[in-house]
């Protein structure tokens, strides 16, 4: 087989593989690459989340933590209700939602891992000022998980690593 035919066959094979790996993001229907099973990424995220909980100083009780959990619960219910009303599969049905408040005033951030593992740093509370501001930031982070951005990013990483190893 000559070089041109080899490249053509490999290209077609890879193209077919990638087309089968394309899915759409919930709500926006934006095309996304999904090479890694979501269940695998959720399991890895849960392990990392447990390590974060062991390593970081957590605020384990109080009004602020209760507020974070309350906001999170409302988001969980709203997401499920939205997909139910749209007669669509709920992309969070396999999430195991969990919320932690990390006692670190220097970090002004929050994040949501795949599978619904959410962390808020106490430093963020000075910026958000109130429940509405906190809900806006948490909603933004949860939207990343609902849209499966981590699965897409990890899949892109696998594709890039595979491409450069050849």
N, C-alpha and C positions, 0 to 999 in steps of 0.2 A: 504494500500500500504506500502510495506516495504521501509526502508531507501535507499537501493541500487537502487531500481526502481525509487524512487523519484529523486535521484541525477542524474540518467541516463536521465530521462525525462526533468528535468530542464537543464541539460547540452546540450541535443539535441536542446531544444527550444532556448536556448541562442546562440548556435552555428549557428542555422538557421537565427536568427536575425542578428548576426554579419556578416554572409556571404552576406546577402542582403544589408548590410550597407557598404560593401567594394566597393570602386571605384578605379579608377586609376588617378594618377597625370598627368596633361597635360605635354606633351613632353616626359617625362621619362617613362611613363606608370607604374610607381612604384605603388604598391597596397597601398591604404590608407583607413583608417576608417573614415566614414562620417556619424555621428549620428545627427548632428545639421544642419538644413537648412542654406545654405550659405546666403540667404536673411536675415535671422535673425541676423547672425553674422555681416553682412555688416551694418545693421541698428544700431546695438549696437556700432560698430566701429565709425560710423558717429556721434553718440551722444557724444562719448568720445572725438572724434576729435574736436568737437565744444567746449567742455569744455577746451581742451588744448589751443585752439585759444583764449579763454577768459582769461585763467590764465597766459599764457606765454607772454612775450614781443616779438612782431612780427616785423620783418623788412618788411614793406608793399610796398616798391618800391625800385628801384635801379637796377644796372646792374646784381648783383649776383642773385637776385630773378628772374629777366628776364631770366638769364642763366639756372636756375633750371627749370623754366617753359618750356623753349625751349628744354632742354634735355628730360624732361618728355614727351612733345608732340611727340618728335621723337620716344621715346620708345613706347608710345601708338600706334602710327602708325605702327611701326615695328612689334609689337606683333600681331596686327590685320592682317597685311599683311602676316606674317608667317603662321598663322592659316588658312587664306584664301587660300594661295598657297598649303598648305598641305590638303586642303579640310576637315578641322576639325572645330568643333565648337570653337569659340573664348571664352575662359574662362573669359575674361575681358569685354565681351559685356555688362554686367550689372554694370560695375564699373562707378563710378562718380568721375573721377580723380580730384584731388585737391592738390596743392603744397603750403607749407608755409616754411618760413625761420624764425627760432627762434633765437633771439638775445641772445645768451648765449655762450660766448667764453670758459667757463669751460667744457662744454659737447662737446665731439668730437664724434658725432654720427649722424645717420639718421635712419629713419624707415618708413615702408610702412604698413599701416593697411589694413585689408580686405576691398575690395571695392575701392582701389586706393587712399587712403588718405595718403599723403606723407609729412614728415617733415624732414627738414635738420637743424641742429644746426650750428650756425656760427663758433663754435670752430672746426668743421670738416674741414672747408675751409683752415685752416693752414696746415692740413695734406694732403689734396687732391691736393693742389698747383694750379691746373688748371682745365679747363673744362673736360679734359679726365679723370683725377682722380675722379672728382665729378661724372661723368657719370658712371664710374666703380662701385662706391659705390651705387649710386642710382639704377643701374641695378641689383646689388646683392639684394637690398631690394625689388625691384619690383618683382624679381624672386620668392621670398617667397610668395608674394600675388598671383602670377600667378599659382604657384604650390599648392595653397590652404593649406599651412602649418598651418595657424591659425585655419581653420575648423578642420583639423586633430588633432591639439593639444587640442582644445576645446572638441572634441568628445572623445578623450582619457581621458580627465579630467572627463567628464560625466560618462564614463564607470568605471573609478576608484572609483569615489564617490558612484556610484550605488552599486558597488561590496562590498565596505566596510560598506555600510549602512544596508546590508542584515543581 
